[in-house]
């Protein structure tokens, strides 16, 4: 049989098998009684043994058999000492990978000597057992006898077996073929939407269109076709998705080796391996995630002695967790190590010139943490081979931004550090909120939308365009203004999107929210990509309407300027005054009070000067409007009492009277009034003008 043409197929299968073996061996080394890991490893070794023999690689086959024997010995003994040979097995796996690389490079090679090393090692634990019989017995255990032989124990590692079973039923498809097919379906879907839009336009302009049986059937057929294309598109999207198990599978071995090198004891917990993501994202994010894991092992988790001195368990915990949220995949890397010292980071920022002292004190902890993502920022003075000199977090941030994702950093000194990565689930589509601004439709990625709120115009106006949210007061920015359209002053309830990017919240006012939906991402072209607005791409909505997709990263970078230049217009608020109106004439008192109340001021009435003074003594007012002629205490006496009393001496007073001779007016000003109005010439405008001369902001 010609085996050469099957080598490529074998190498693809072999890489999957040795990755599975490596992961299971690391689990067995920590817990020799983990039967699930042992059985999975035995299956992988057995398959590798048979497949390599069929393609003419007896050295690989013999090595796989030796691996089987050592694993079985480890399980039979159920003791950590019995698993000392696992380091040898991991070394063999590395050499197998080198063989696979050589075969892919066109060489013909094998493992000529490793098999004998493994046979010798396995013979120590299983003397006198026939090689082939032993292999068969260990690879294919049956029934209750096997179940009783090895105790059951399971590490905290969810989803592994199920995912491997699913992978076993899969086939390999070239990514470029999937991408080409997906582009063709997208084009068909866009064309279909445009045709539906044209048919709807015909229905509006030609009344007889709807009654036409033939054309009515045509519309129905297009609806059905659109639905079918949508289903095919969703199926194609699912073909592009791969489980994150493929991304996570190398971390158990890496954690084990680095922990040993650094003399640390680290337990790795992985959750969410079934979480699926666009296969194009896996390779893009692999380097960034690996950097975070290495950083946690090197910088984060302490050595056992240091941990015990802090009252911690000698073994540190490193957790990698993945899960879905609407429109996104979230990957968390968290360690329970020394955490970030925000005080030390502030000092470093000042010392290295990243921030002025005043800026450093005013900057939030999370923004201080993000300085670690600035090239050249590090608190270490020396480099090491594990995680370098701190450079790399800037690459992580840039990679996420390139993928239209984001990251948050949370930490507490001597407690934990958590990096949370937010990634789009697919590079071809996204969940978006379609909104209207200035008569146009715009798509906003839901990944960054924290909440949609309806703010009353009255409250926005009364608060000067500020939206109270959580423990913040957010300046509301108009999307109309960002797009260069005419921004209107709110007259009714306003729909506002509260967005969050890298820990910063932004409030964006839109004309109305239309729908949340899955959209296809198309290239915007250079003229839109380079626009001053910040366009991520475009999408075609139902009816063939082309809508731009906003780049939230762009908005975040320029938000301080947008808050100034594109802030929602609100009418200037006038100050509401607390006014005391004193007049013995009922009609006059009520007319003046009514005008002042219509202006938005608060009014207290007094029926004569004596009552007015009693009220003024116990309450605080911004202004007194008083008549001149009143029984007991007239206006002149009231003004004099006001001026003689320290608490009220600076309070403005407007006097009114039917008498307005020169001597009367002079007497009023002599007593200390600020303005005089003749009742004979009285009207509302005169009162309003007089008041605003005294209080320009009222």
C-alpha positions in Angstrom: 0.0 0.0 0.0 1.3 3.5 -0.9 1.3 5.3 2.5 2.9 8.6 1.4 -0.4 10.1 0.1 -2.0 9.5 3.5 0.7 11.1 5.6 -0.9 14.6 5.3 -4.2 13.2 6.6 -2.4 11.4 9.4 -0.4 14.6 10.5 -3.7 16.5 10.8 -5.2 13.8 13.0 -1.9 13.3 14.8 -1.7 16.9 15.9 -5.2 16.7 17.4 -4.4 13.4 19.2 -1.1 14.6 20.8 -2.8 17.8 21.9 -5.5 15.7 23.6 -2.8 13.5 25.1 -0.8 16.4 26.4 -3.8 17.9 28.2 -4.9 14.6 29.7 -1.3 13.8 30.9 -1.1 17.1 32.7 -4.4 16.3 34.5 -3.2 12.8 35.4 0.1 14.2 36.8 -1.9 16.3 39.3 -4.6 13.7 40.0 -3.6 10.1 39.1 -7.1 8.9 40.1 -8.8 11.1 37.3 -10.3 8.2 35.4 -11.9 10.4 32.8 -8.5 11.9 31.8 -6.9 8.4 31.8 -9.5 6.9 29.6 -9.4 9.8 27.2 -5.6 9.6 27.0 -5.6 5.9 26.5 -8.1 6.3 23.6 -5.9 8.9 22.0 -2.7 6.9 22.4 -4.4 3.8 21.0 -5.7 5.6 18.0 -2.3 7.3 17.4 -0.6 3.8 17.6 -2.9 2.3 15.0 -2.9 5.3 12.6 0.9 5.8 12.6 1.4 2.1 11.9 -0.9 2.2 8.9 1.1 5.1 7.3 4.4 3.4 7.8 5.7 5.2 11.0 6.6 2.3 13.3 8.6 4.5 15.6 5.7 6.7 16.3 3.5 3.6 16.7 5.9 2.0 19.2 6.1 5.3 21.2 2.3 5.5 21.3 2.2 2.0 22.7 4.7 2.8 25.4 2.6 5.9 26.3 -0.4 3.5 26.7 1.5 1.3 29.1 2.8 4.1 31.3 -0.7 5.6 31.5 -2.2 2.3 32.5 0.4 1.8 35.2 -0.3 5.3 36.5 -4.0 4.5 36.7 -3.5 1.0 38.2 -1.3 2.3 41.0 -3.4 5.5 41.6 -0.4 7.2 43.2 1.5 10.3 42.2 4.8 8.4 42.4 3.5 6.1 39.7 3.1 9.0 37.4 6.7 10.2 37.5 7.1 9.0 33.9 4.7 11.6 32.6 7.5 14.2 32.1 9.1 11.6 29.7 5.8 11.3 27.9 5.5 15.0 27.5 9.0 15.1 26.0 8.0 12.4 23.6 5.0 14.4 22.5 7.3 17.4 21.8 9.4 15.1 19.6 6.3 13.8 17.8 5.3 17.3 16.9 8.8 17.8 15.5 8.2 14.7 13.3 4.9 16.1 12.1 6.5 19.5 11.3 9.2 17.6 9.3 6.6 15.6 7.4 4.7 18.7 6.5 8.0 20.2 5.2 8.4 17.3 2.8 10.8 15.1 4.8 10.4 11.4 5.5 11.2 10.8 9.1 10.2 8.7 12.2 11.0 8.2 15.8 13.6 5.4 15.7 14.6 5.2 19.4 11.9 6.7 21.6 9.9 3.5 21.6 12.7 1.6 23.4 12.9 4.3 26.1 9.2 4.0 26.7 9.2 0.2 26.7 12.0 0.2 29.4 10.0 2.7 31.5 6.7 0.8 31.2 8.5 -2.5 31.9 9.4 -1.1 35.4 5.7 -1.1 36.3 4.5 -4.1 34.2 7.2 -6.8 34.2 6.5 -9.9 32.1 3.5 -8.5 30.3 3.4 -9.2 26.6 3.6 -6.0 24.6 0.7 -6.5 22.3 -1.6 -8.2 24.8 -0.8 -5.4 27.3 -1.6 -2.8 24.7 -4.9 -4.4 23.9 -5.8 -4.8 27.5 -5.0 -1.2 28.4 -6.5 0.4 25.3 -9.9 -1.4 25.3 -11.0 -2.1 29.0 -14.4 -3.6 29.2 -17.3 -3.9 31.7 -17.6 -3.6 35.4 -14.1 -5.1 36.1 -12.5 -2.0 34.6 -14.9 0.3 36.5 -14.1 -1.3 39.8 -10.3 -1.3 39.1 -9.9 2.5 39.0 -11.5 4.9 41.5 -13.5 7.8 40.1 -12.2 11.3 40.5 -12.8 14.4 38.5 -11.0 17.7 38.3 -12.8 21.0 37.8 -12.7 21.0 34.0 -16.0 21.3 32.3 -17.0 20.4 28.8 -13.9 18.5 27.7 -15.2 15.1 26.9 -18.3 16.3 25.2 -16.3 18.7 23.0 -13.8 16.0 22.0 -16.7 13.7 21.0 -18.1 16.4 18.9 -14.8 17.1 17.3 -14.4 13.4 16.4 -17.5 13.6 14.1 -16.2 16.7 12.3 -14.6 17.2 8.9 -12.0 19.7 7.8 -13.0 22.4 5.4 -10.7 25.0 3.9 -11.5 28.4 5.4 -11.1 30.3 2.1 -13.8 28.1 0.5 -16.2 28.9 3.4 -15.4 32.6 3.1 -16.1 32.6 -0.6 -19.4 30.8 -0.2 -20.4 33.1 2.6 -19.7 36.2 0.4 -21.9 34.7 -2.3 -24.8 34.2 0.1 -24.3 37.8 1.5 -24.5 39.2 -2.1 -27.7 37.2 -2.8 -29.2 38.4 0.5 -28.4 42.0 -0.2 -29.8 41.8 -3.8 -33.0 40.2 -2.3 -33.4 43.0 0.2 -33.0 45.6 -2.5 -35.7 43.9 -4.7 -38.1 43.8 -1.7 -37.5 47.5 -1.2 -38.3 48.2 -4.9 -41.5 46.1 -4.7 -42.6 48.0 -1.6 -42.0 51.3 -3.4 -44.2 50.1 -6.3 -46.9 49.2 -3.9 -46.9 52.7 -2.4 -46.8 54.6 -5.8 -49.3 52.4 -7.7 -52.5 51.7 -5.8 -53.4 48.8 -8.1 -50.2 47.0 -7.4 -51.5 45.3 -4.2 -54.6 44.0 -6.0 -52.6 42.3 -8.8 -52.6 38.6 -8.1 -49.4 38.0 -10.1 -47.4 40.8 -8.4 -48.8 39.8 -5.0 -47.4 36.3 -5.5 -44.1 37.8 -6.5 -43.8 39.7 -3.2 -44.7 36.6 -1.3 -42.1 34.6 -3.2 -39.4 37.2 -2.4 -40.3 37.0 1.3 -39.9 33.3 1.3 -36.7 33.5 -0.6 -35.4 36.1 1.8 -36.2 33.8 4.8 -34.5 30.9 3.1 -31.4 32.9 2.4 -31.4 34.1 6.0 -31.5 30.5 7.2 -28.7 29.5 4.9 -26.7 32.4 6.1 -27.1 31.4 9.7 -26.0 27.9 8.8 -23.0 29.2 7.1 -22.1 31.4 10.1 -22.3 28.3 12.3 -19.8 26.5 10.0 -17.3 29.3 10.6 -17.6 28.7 14.4 -15.1 26.6 16.3 -15.0 25.8 20.1 -12.5 27.7 22.2 -11.2 24.3 23.3 -8.9 24.5 20.3 -7.5 27.8 21.7 -7.3 26.6 25.4 -5.7 23.1 24.8 -2.1 24.2 25.1 -2.5 26.1 28.4 -2.4 23.1 30.9 1.0 22.1 29.6 2.3 25.6 29.4 1.1 26.3 33.0 2.7 23.1 34.3 6.1 23.8 32.7 6.3 27.5 33.6 5.1 26.8 37.2 7.9 24.2 37.5 10.4 26.6 36.0 9.4 29.4 38.4 9.1 27.1 41.4 5.4 27.8 41.9 2.4 25.6 42.6 -0.5 26.6 40.3 -3.9 25.0 39.7 -5.3 25.9 36.3 -9.1 25.9 36.0 -10.7 26.1 32.5 -14.4 26.7 32.0 -16.4 27.4 28.8 -14.4 25.3 26.3 -17.7 24.7 24.4 -18.1 28.4 23.8 -17.9 29.0 20.0 -16.2 31.8 18.1 -15.4 32.7 14.5 -12.4 30.5 13.5 -10.7 33.6 12.1 -10.7 35.1 15.6 -8.9 32.2 17.2 -5.6 32.7 15.5 -5.8 36.5 15.9 -6.4 36.3 19.7 -4.1 33.3 20.5 -1.0 35.4 21.1 -2.8 38.0 23.2 -4.4 35.4 25.4 -1.1 33.5 25.8 0.5 36.7 26.9 -2.1 37.2 29.6 -1.7 33.7 30.9 2.1 33.9 31.0 1.8 37.3 32.8 -0.5 35.8 35.4 2.0 32.9 36.0 5.0 35.1 36.1 3.9 38.5 37.5 0.7 37.5 39.3 0.8 34.3 41.3 3.4 34.3 44.1 5.7 31.4 45.2 4.3 29.1 47.9 6.3 30.7 50.7 5.2 34.2 49.9 1.6 33.1 49.6 1.7 31.3 53.0 3.2 34.5 54.6 0.1 36.4 53.4 -2.2 33.7 54.8 -3.0 32.2 51.4 -3.0 28.7 50.2 0.5 27.7 48.9 -1.1 26.8 45.6 -2.2 29.7 43.4 -5.3 29.5 41.1 -5.3 30.6 37.5 -8.8 30.6 35.9 -9.6 30.9 32.2 -13.3 31.3 31.6 -15.3 31.9 28.4 -19.0 32.6 27.9 -21.4 34.3 25.6 -23.2 37.6 26.2 -25.5 39.2 23.6 -23.5 39.9 20.5 -20.2 39.0 22.1 -17.8 36.3 23.4 -16.2 37.1 26.8 -12.9 35.5 27.8 -11.6 36.1 31.4 -8.1 35.5 32.7 -8.0 35.8 36.5 -5.4 34.9 39.1 -5.5 35.0 42.9 -2.0 36.4 43.2 -0.4 39.7 44.3 -2.7 42.0 42.3 -1.9 45.4 41.0 -0.6 48.1 43.3 -2.4 51.2 42.0 -0.2 53.4 44.2 3.0 52.1 42.7 1.5 52.4 39.2 0.7 56.1 39.9 4.2 56.8 41.1 5.6 55.0 38.0 3.4 57.1 35.7 4.6 60.3 37.3 8.3 59.2 37.4 8.3 58.2 33.7 6.4 61.2 32.5 3.1 59.5 31.5 1.1 61.7 33.9 1.5 64.9 35.8 1.1 64.5 39.6 -2.2 66.3 39.5 -3.4 64.1 36.6 -2.3 60.9 38.4 -4.3 61.8 41.5 -7.4 62.6 39.4 -7.2 59.5 37.2 -9.5 56.5 38.1 -7.9 53.2 39.2 -9.1 51.4 36.0 -7.5 54.1 33.8 -4.3 53.8 35.8 -4.4 50.0 35.2 -4.7 50.7 31.4 -1.3 52.5 31.5 0.1 49.0 31.5 -1.2 48.9 27.9 1.1 51.8 27.0 4.3 50.9 25.2 7.2 51.3 27.6 5.2 51.4 30.8 6.4 48.8 33.3 7.2 48.7 37.1 9.9 46.1 36.5 13.6 47.1 36.1 14.8 43.8 34.6 13.5 41.5 31.9 13.0 37.8 32.1 12.4 35.0 29.6 8.9 34.2 30.8 7.0 37.5 30.1 9.7 39.9 29.1 9.8 43.5 30.2 6.1 44.2 30.5 5.8 45.0 26.8 2.9 43.1 25.2 -0.2 44.4 26.9 -0.1 47.2 24.3 -0.2 44.5 21.6 -3.1 42.9 23.4 -5.1 46.2 23.4 -4.2 46.9 19.8 -5.2 43.4 18.7 -8.6 43.7 20.4 -9.3 47.1 18.9 -8.4 45.7 15.4 -11.0 43.0 16.0 -13.5 45.6 17.2 -13.4 44.2 20.7 -12.4 45.7 24.0 -10.9 44.8 27.4 -11.4 45.7 31.0 -8.9 45.4 33.9 -9.9 44.8 37.5 -7.5 44.2 40.4 -7.1 44.4 44.1 -3.7 44.4 45.8 -2.8 40.9 47.3 -6.1 39.5 46.1 -6.7 39.2 42.4 -6.2 40.5 38.9 -8.8 39.9 36.2 -8.5 40.7 32.5 -11.9 40.5 30.7 -11.8 40.4 26.9 -14.9 41.2 24.8 -14.8 39.8 21.3 -17.4 39.9 18.5 -18.8 36.4 18.0 -18.2 36.6 14.3 -16.1 38.8 12.0 -18.8 38.6 9.3 -21.8 39.8 11.3 -22.7 41.3 14.6 -25.6 42.2 16.8 -26.4 45.9 16.4 -29.0 48.4 17.5 -30.5 50.2 14.4 -31.4 53.8 15.3 -32.5 56.9 13.5 -30.6 60.2 13.4 -31.7 63.2 11.3 -33.8 61.0 9.1 -31.0 58.5 8.5 -30.5 55.0 9.8 -27.3 54.1 11.7 -26.2 50.8 13.3 -24.5 50.7 16.7 -22.8 47.5 17.9 -24.7 46.2 20.9 -21.5 44.9 22.4 -20.9 48.4 23.7 -24.5 49.4 24.6 -25.0 49.0 28.4 -28.6 50.3 28.6 -31.3 52.1 26.6 -33.1 54.8 28.6 -35.9 57.3 27.9 -35.1 60.7 29.4 -37.8 63.4 29.7 -37.1 66.6 28.0 -38.0 68.6 31.1 -35.5 66.7 33.2 -32.7 67.0 30.6 -33.4 70.8 30.4 -33.6 71.2 34.2 -30.2 69.4 34.6 -28.5 71.3 31.8 -28.2 68.3 29.4 -26.9 65.9 32.1 -28.2 62.4 32.5 -27.9 60.9 36.1 -26.9 57.3 35.7 -25.7 54.9 38.4 -23.3 57.2 40.4 -22.4 59.4 37.4 -23.8 62.5 35.6 -23.3 62.0 31.9 -23.2 64.8 29.3 -25.8 63.8 26.7 -24.2 64.0 23.2 -26.4 64.3 20.1 -25.9 61.7 17.3 -27.3 64.2 14.9 -24.5 66.6 15.7 -21.8 63.9 15.5 -23.1 63.1 11.9 -23.0 66.8 11.0 -26.8 67.1 10.9 -28.9 69.8 12.5 -29.4 69.0 16.2 -32.7 69.9 17.7 -33.5 71.0 21.2 -35.5 68.3 23.0 -39.2 69.0 23.2 -40.4 65.6 24.2 -39.0 62.4 25.7 -35.5 61.6 24.3 -34.1 58.1 23.7 -30.6 57.8 25.0 -28.1 55.0 24.7 -25.7 54.5 27.6 -22.6 53.0 26.1 -19.5 51.7 27.8 -16.0 51.2 26.4 -12.9 50.5 28.5 -14.8 51.4 31.6 -15.9 54.8 30.4 -19.7 55.5 30.0 -21.1 57.7 27.2 -24.6 58.9 26.7 -25.8 59.2 23.1 -29.1 60.8 22.2 -30.9 59.4 19.1 -34.1 60.4 17.3 -35.5 56.9 17.9 -34.5 53.3 18.3 -35.8 51.1 15.5 -34.7 47.5 16.2 -32.0 45.2 17.5 -30.9 42.7 14.9 -28.1 40.7 13.4 -26.4 42.7 10.6 -23.8 41.8 7.9 -20.6 43.8 7.9 -19.5 45.2 4.6 -16.4 47.3 3.8 -17.1 51.0 4.0 -14.6 52.0 1.4 -11.8 54.5 1.9 -14.0 57.7 1.6 -16.1 56.5 4.6 -13.3 54.8 6.6 -11.3 58.0 6.6 -14.3 60.2 7.4 -14.3 62.5 10.5 -17.3 60.6 11.9 -15.7 57.2 12.5 -17.3 54.5 10.4 -16.5 50.8 11.1 -18.3 49.6 8.0 -21.8 49.5 6.4 -24.7 47.1 6.3 -27.7 46.7 4.1 -31.0 46.7 6.0 -34.4 45.5 4.9 -35.6 47.3 1.8 -32.0 47.8 0.6 -31.3 50.7 2.9 -27.5 51.1 3.4 -26.7 52.1 7.0 -23.2 53.1 8.4 -21.9 51.1 11.4 -20.5 53.5 14.1 -17.0 52.8 15.3 -17.4 53.1 19.1 -13.6 53.1 19.6 -13.4 56.3 17.6 -16.1 57.9 19.7 -14.4 56.9 22.9 -11.1 58.4 21.8 -12.7 61.7 20.9 -15.5 61.8 23.6 -14.1 64.7 25.5 -14.2 66.9 22.4 -17.6 65.5 21.4 -19.0 66.4 24.8 -18.1 70.0 24.0 -18.9 70.3 20.3 -21.8 67.9 20.0 -23.5 68.3 23.3 -27.3 68.1 23.2 -28.8 71.6 22.9 -31.0 72.5 25.8 -32.6 75.9 26.5 -30.7 78.0 29.1 -32.4 77.6 32.4 -33.3 80.8 34.4 -32.9 81.0 38.1 -36.1 80.4 40.2 -36.3 83.1 42.9 -38.1 83.0 46.2 -40.1 86.3 46.3 -42.2 88.0 49.1 -45.1 90.1 47.7 -46.5 92.6 50.2 -49.7 94.6 49.3 -52.9 95.4 51.2 -54.9 95.5 47.9 -56.0 91.9 47.1 -56.3 92.4 43.3 -52.9 94.1 43.0 -51.3 91.4 45.2 -52.7 88.6 43.1 -51.8 90.1 39.8 -48.2 90.7 40.7 -47.9 87.2 42.3 -49.4 85.6 39.2 -46.9 87.3 36.8 -44.0 86.2 39.0 -45.2 82.6 39.2 -45.7 82.4 35.5 -42.0 83.4 35.2 -41.2 80.3 37.3 -40.6 81.9 40.6 -41.9 80.9 44.1 -44.1 83.5 45.7 -45.2 84.2 49.3 -48.0 86.8 49.9 -48.4 89.2 52.9 -51.5 91.4 53.2 -49.7 94.4 54.8 -46.3 95.6 56.0 -46.6 94.2 59.5 -47.3 90.7 58.3 -44.7 91.1 55.6 -42.0 91.9 58.2 -42.9 89.0 60.4 -42.6 86.6 57.4 -39.3 88.2 56.3 -37.8 87.7 59.8 -38.4 84.0 59.9 -37.9 83.0 56.2 -35.2 83.7 53.5 -36.1 85.5 50.3 -34.3 86.6 47.2 -36.5 89.6 46.6 -39.3 91.7 48.2 -42.0 93.4 46.0 -44.0 95.8 48.2 -46.7 98.5 48.0 -45.9 101.9 49.4 -49.1 102.9 51.2 -50.3 100.3 53.7 -51.8 100.5 57.3 -49.7 100.2 60.4 -46.4 99.4 58.7 -46.1 101.1 55.3 -43.7 100.3 52.5 -41.1 102.9 53.6 -41.0 101.5 57.2 -40.8 97.9 55.9 -37.8 98.8 53.7 -36.0 100.6 56.6 -36.5 97.5 58.8 -35.1 95.3 56.1 -32.0 97.5 55.7 -31.4 97.8 59.5 -31.3 94.0 60.0 -28.0 92.3 59.1 -29.6 89.1 57.7 -31.8 91.0 55.2 -29.8 94.2 54.6 -28.6 93.2 51.1 -31.9 91.8 50.0 -33.2 93.7 46.8 -36.6 95.5 47.1 -39.0 96.7 44.4 -41.5 99.3 45.5 -44.8 100.0 43.7 -47.3 102.8 44.2 -50.1 104.7 42.5 -48.3 107.9 43.7 -45.2 108.4 41.6 -44.3 112.1 42.1 -40.6 113.0 42.3 -40.7 113.4 46.1 -42.3 110.0 46.6 -39.8 108.3 44.4 -36.9 110.1 46.1 -38.3 109.1 49.5 -38.5 105.4 48.4 -34.9 105.4 47.1 -33.8 107.2 50.2 -35.2 104.3 52.3 -33.2 101.8 50.3 -35.3 100.4 47.5 -33.6 99.0 44.4 -36.3 99.9 41.9 -39.6 101.8 41.8 -42.7 101.0 39.5 -45.7 103.3 39.1 -48.9 101.3 39.3 -50.4 103.8 36.9 -48.0 102.6 34.2 -47.8 99.0 35.4 -47.8 96.0 33.0 -46.4 92.6 33.2 -43.5 93.4 30.8 -42.4 96.3 32.9 -42.3 94.0 36.0 -40.4 91.3 34.2 -37.9 93.8 32.8 -37.3 95.4 36.2 -36.8 92.0 37.8 -34.3 90.9 35.2 -32.3 94.1 35.6 -31.8 93.0 39.2 -31.4 89.3 38.4 -30.1 88.8 34.8 -30.2 85.0 35.3 -33.8 84.9 36.5 
